[in-house]
């Protein structure tokens, strides 16, 4: 039930991890990678079976599994310096230009410098016929975004003024930065919010002001070590959350909606949390799944779904008469 994006990131990190830690034990690898033994074995099996059509073991990534240790014996070139062809270089340039325009993700000046170096190495020509120079002006970055990135880099707490779109209001809070997270077309600061006493994601373009404090950032270790909560899209602390019971037939919604898996149940069922801005909207979505999705909390949402279902059945009954 783990979101595909989360597992893909973990799989991509596993090969260099095993190369840097040859013959590491399963227990240590699982602890370092933040998974249990069962999930680690599933990830190794997934990597081992990926490759050319037919998907036999060892086509791309091969392992030596000896006793209770793991060693990568073939890495498909993942340990070699990256050599880009022209189309790959072009794709990387497009991605870098996009990142430079998203606040908080990268230093715009550093991104522009990287772009210039790649273009010079690849011989790429800009639309105006000139190769970009490192002296070209970098995109203008908001002072708040720059302050947050500096606080994150220096491990300092930061005081922010944040705009809540759902409440159309500004709030001031002190946060302990953890990391920058990119979700879709927006970047977020993942931080421990001292006011809410929990991890929150703050959209960079909604951080109106930021001041670095003269004190270290001290997010609780479990919060700092946990993977980013991108599946929940909890950017606005005011957004409510519903707990849903989902059948195996509707499990695909975990990949489609902003959800966080809470627990796996017998027979493939699961419980998941889903944030939403409007209860009417979520009620309509849940009705479309029929008996495959059940609202556990909040009670108001469950009652609204039930009332809407009763009204719909009454409407259909009227058509038959």
N, C-alpha and C positions, 0 to 999 in steps of 0.2 A: 504494500500500500504506500511505500515511500514515493513521493513525487519524482518523476523521471529526471527533472533538472537537478534535484539534490543528489540522486544516485549517480548521475553522469559525472558531476563534479568530483564525487568521491572516487569513482572508477579511474578518472583521468589522473588523480593524485596518487593512486595506489602504486602504479608502476615505478615512478621515480622514488617513492617511499621505500619500496622493497629493494631497489637498486642501492639506495643509500644505507640500507640496513640488511645486508645479506644474511640469510639464515636466521632471521628474526623469528621468535616464537609466535605462535598464534595468539597467545594471551597478551603479549606486549603489543603486537600489531593491532589487535582489536581495541586495546586501550588507547593507543596513539591515534587511531583513526576514528574513534568515537562510536564504535559499533560493538555488538556482541559477537560471540564466536560463530553462531549460526549465520548471521548476516555476512561476516567476513568470508566464510566458506562459500556462500552464495555469490559474493562479489568475485572471488577468485575463479569460481566455475564460469561466471559470465565472461570474464576476460579471457579465460582459457579457450572458450568455445567460440569467441568472435573471430571473424576473418572472412575468407572467401566463401561464396555460395556453397552450401553443403555443411559449412560451419563445423568442421572437425576440430578436435583439440590441437592447440599449438600452431594454428595457421598464422596468427600474428603475434600473440603474446604466449610465451611458454614458461612454465614453472617447473622447478624441482621441489617436490613436496617430500621431505625426508623426516620421518618421525613427527616431531611437533614443530618443525621449522619450515619456512618458506623462502625460496630463492628464485629470482627471475633469471632464466637462462637465455631468453630471447626477447628483446624489447621492441622489435619492429622499428628500430632507429630512433626511439624516443629519447635516447641518451646522446644523440649526435646533434651538433649545431644545426639549427634550422636553415635550410637553403630554399628560398622562395623563387618560384617562377613568376613570370610577369603577371599572370592572372591572380596568383596568391598575393603578390605585393600590392596589386590594385585593391583587392579586398581588404587587406590590412590597412591601407591608407584611408579607405572609406570609413572603416571602423574607428580609426584614430581621430579622424575629423569629427565623427559623430560624438565620440567621448569628450572631445575638447569643448563641445557645445553644451554638454550636460554638466550642470554645476556640481562641484564637490567630488567628482570621480577622480579626476587627475588634475595636476597643475597644468593650466593651459599653455604656459611657456614651455614646459617639458614636453607636452604633446606636440607642439609646433616644431620643437627641435627634433623630435623623433621622426615626424613627418618629413622634414627637410632631409634628414640623413637617409631615410628609406628611398625617397625620390632621387636623391643623388646617386645612391648605389644602384638603383634600378634604371636610372636614366629616364625617369618619368617626366613628362612635360605637362605643365599646368595649362588650363584653358587659355591663359593669356600668352602662352608660348614661352614662359620663363620658368626656370626651376626655382622652387621656393628657397629662400635663404634663411639662415638661422636668425638673422637680424630683423626679419619681418615682425611686425607687431603681433603679439599674442592676443587671443580673444579676451575681452574685458571680463573679469570675474568679480562677482559681488563680494563685498567686504565680509559679509556674514559667512559665505561659503569658504572663503580663504581662511577666516579665523577658525572655523570648525575643523578644516583639514589640518591646520597648524596645531590645534589642540590635540587632535588624534595622533599626529606624528610625535608630539612631545609628551603624550600621556598625561594631559592636564584635563581637569574638569572644566566645563564651559557653561556659562549662563546664556540661555537662548530666549528669544521672543518668537513664538510660533503661532502661525495663522491656522486656525481650524476651519476648514471649508464648510463642514457640516453645521457648525454653530455660528459661522461668520463672525468669529471673535478671535482676539489675540490673547495668548496666555504666556506667562513668564515661568520658567522652570530651570532648575540646575540639573545637568545630566553628566554622566560619566561615559564618554565615547568608547565604543567597542570596535566598530569597523564601518566602512562605507559599503552599502549594498546597492547593486543595480538591478532594478525590476522593471522590465519593459522599457519604456522610454524615460523613466525617472530614476534619479539616484536618491538614496535615503541614508541618513545617519542612523545606524543602530546604536542605541545607548541605553544605559540604565537610568531611568527617570527617578530621581529621588522623591519627587512628589507622589508619583503613582506607585513607587516601590516595585517596579517591574521593568522588563525590557520593552522598549518602544522603538518604532521606526519613524523618523521625522523626514518628510520630503524636503530636499535641500531648497527647492524654489519656494517653500513656505516658511523657511527660517528667515524671519525679517531682520533680526539683529542677533549678534553673538559676541560675547566677551569672554576671553580666556581668563580663568581664575588662577590665583596663585596657590593652588593646591592640586595634588595628584588625582587623577581619575582612579576611582576604586570600585569598579563594578564587581559584584559578588562573583567568585570564581566559577560557580556552576553556570551563571549567565554568560560570562565571558567565554567559557569553553564550549558552550552549546552552539550548534549550527545556527546560521541566521534564520529568523522566523519569516522568511520571505513567502512561505506558503499561506501565511495568515494575512499579509498585507496590512498589518496593524499600524499604519502610518499615523492614524488619528486616534488618540486615546479615547475620544468620545464615542467612537463607533461601537454599537452593541455587537454581541456575538451570540450565535445560536448553536446549540448542541444537537446534532442530527444522528439518527441511527440509519445506516445505509446498507442496502442489500447488495450482494455480489453483482447483480445486473446493473446497478447504478454506480458501481465503484469508479467508473470513468470520470465521474464528476469531480473526484479528487484532483484530477489533472487539469480540469477546465475552470473550476471556480477557486477563489481564494480561500483555501481550507487548510486545516491542520489536523492530522490524524491523532486522535486521543488514545484509542485502544482498538485492538483487533478482537473480534468476538467469534464464537464457534460458527461453523458452516460458511465462513467467508464474509460474515457481516462485520461492520466496524462502526465506531462512534467517531465523529469528527466535529471540529468547531469551524464555524463559518461566520465571517464578519459581513455586515450589511449596513447600508445607509438608510433604507426605507423598508419597514416591515411589510407593507403592501406588496412591494416588488418581490421580496423573498417568499412571501406566501404564494404568489402566483407561480414562482419557479418550483416550489415544492409540490404544488398541486399537479404540475405536469409529470411528476414521477410516480404518481399514484401511491400504491402501497409499498413501493420500493424505498421510500424515504419517510422517516417518522421524526417529528419534532419532539425532543426530550425537554429542552428549555430554550427560551423562556415560555412560561405558561401562556402569556398573551399571544404569542405567535402560534402556539399549538391550537388555541381556541379560534384564532382567525382562520387558520387552515381548515379546521373542522367545520366552522360556520360556512365558509366558502364552498366546501365540498357538499354540504347539505343543500345549499342554495342551488348548486349546479345539478344535483340529483333531482331536486324538485322541478327545476326547469325542464329537464329531460322527461320527467314523468308527465308534465303538462303537455308535451308534444305528442305523447302516445294517446292521450285521452281525446 
